[in-house]
Amino acid sequence: MTDEMHAREGDWVEVECKLLDPADRSKNLPPETAEKPLMMWVKGFALGEAAKGEELTIETITGRKVTGALSAVNPGYYITYGDPIPELTHVGRDLRAQLAAYHASEGGER
């Protein structure tokens, strides 16, 4: 079994836990969301050994202990807030230029 599929005690890993079954989720959700369980993924240090998919308890950076199915060994962070909104990409630059022009017209730059 490769290291990517097996965790040893102390390894940085990610576990997957089911928080709610579809039947227990809010009735106000869109159908495509409501039909799936609510899942959580948590990263931490393995407190034992497990193969991918097996149950494993981890300790998070904050000391919390969480048990779930091993989903990744040595996971990274892949965070995105989606694609940029074209109408907003220039706002910061334009506002700084407007503020600079305002301060210059007031007789002093800040």
C-alpha positions as CSV (number, residue, x, y, z in Angstrom):
1,M,0.0,0.0,0.0
2,T,1.4,3.4,-1.0
3,D,2.0,6.2,1.6
4,E,-0.7,8.2,-0.2
5,M,-3.3,5.5,0.8
6,H,-2.0,4.8,4.3
7,A,-1.6,7.0,7.4
8,R,0.8,6.4,10.3
9,E,0.6,7.8,13.7
10,G,1.6,11.5,13.7
11,D,1.0,12.0,9.9
12,W,-0.8,15.2,8.8
13,V,-4.1,13.8,7.4
14,E,-7.7,14.7,6.6
15,V,-10.8,12.8,7.7
16,E,-14.3,13.0,6.4
17,C,-17.3,12.9,8.7
18,K,-21.0,12.8,8.0
19,L,-22.8,15.4,10.1
20,L,-26.4,15.0,8.8
21,D,-28.2,12.4,6.7
22,P,-30.4,13.8,3.9
23,A,-33.5,13.2,5.9
24,D,-32.2,15.3,8.8
25,R,-31.3,18.3,6.6
26,S,-33.3,21.6,6.4
27,K,-36.4,21.5,4.3
28,N,-35.5,24.9,2.9
29,L,-32.6,23.6,0.8
30,P,-32.6,23.2,-3.0
31,P,-33.5,19.6,-4.0
32,E,-30.0,18.9,-5.4
33,T,-28.5,19.9,-2.0
34,A,-31.1,18.3,0.2
35,E,-30.6,14.8,-1.3
36,K,-27.0,14.7,-0.1
37,P,-25.7,14.3,3.4
38,L,-24.0,17.2,5.1
39,M,-20.3,16.4,5.2
40,M,-17.3,17.9,7.0
41,W,-13.6,17.5,6.3
42,V,-11.1,18.1,9.1
43,K,-7.3,18.2,9.0
44,G,-5.0,17.1,11.9
45,F,-2.4,14.6,13.1
46,A,-3.2,10.9,13.0
47,L,-3.6,9.3,16.4
48,G,-3.2,5.8,14.9
49,E,-2.8,4.0,11.6
50,A,-5.4,3.6,8.9
51,A,-5.8,3.0,5.2
52,K,-7.8,5.4,3.1
53,G,-11.5,5.0,3.9
54,E,-10.9,3.5,7.3
55,E,-11.9,5.2,10.5
56,L,-9.2,7.2,12.2
57,T,-9.1,9.6,15.1
58,I,-7.1,12.8,14.6
59,E,-6.0,15.7,16.8
60,T,-6.4,19.1,15.2
61,I,-4.0,22.0,15.6
62,T,-6.3,23.3,18.3
63,G,-6.2,20.0,20.2
64,R,-9.7,18.9,19.3
65,K,-10.1,15.1,18.6
66,V,-12.2,14.1,15.6
67,T,-13.0,10.7,14.3
68,G,-13.9,10.1,10.6
69,A,-12.9,8.2,7.5
70,L,-9.4,8.9,6.3
71,S,-9.7,10.8,3.1
72,A,-6.2,12.2,2.5
73,V,-2.6,11.9,3.7
74,N,-0.5,15.1,3.8
75,P,-3.4,17.2,2.4
76,G,-2.9,20.7,1.2
77,Y,-5.1,23.8,1.4
78,Y,-7.1,24.6,-1.8
79,I,-9.2,27.6,-1.1
80,T,-11.0,29.6,-3.7
81,Y,-13.7,32.3,-3.5
82,G,-14.7,31.7,-7.1
83,D,-14.0,33.6,-10.3
84,P,-13.4,37.4,-10.1
85,I,-16.5,39.5,-10.8
86,P,-15.5,41.7,-13.8
87,E,-17.5,44.7,-12.5
88,L,-15.5,44.7,-9.2
89,T,-12.0,43.9,-10.3
90,H,-11.1,47.6,-10.9
91,V,-12.9,49.1,-7.9
92,G,-9.9,49.2,-5.5
93,R,-7.6,50.8,-8.1
94,D,-10.3,53.4,-9.2
95,L,-11.2,54.3,-5.6
96,R,-7.5,54.9,-4.7
97,A,-7.1,57.2,-7.8
98,Q,-10.3,59.1,-6.8
99,L,-9.1,59.5,-3.2
100,A,-5.6,60.7,-4.4
101,A,-7.3,63.3,-6.7
102,Y,-9.5,64.5,-3.8
103,H,-6.7,64.8,-1.4
104,A,-4.6,66.7,-4.1
105,S,-7.5,69.1,-4.6
106,E,-7.7,69.8,-0.9
107,G,-4.2,71.2,-0.9
108,G,-2.3,68.3,0.5
109,E,-1.7,64.7,-0.2
110,R,-2.1,62.1,2.6
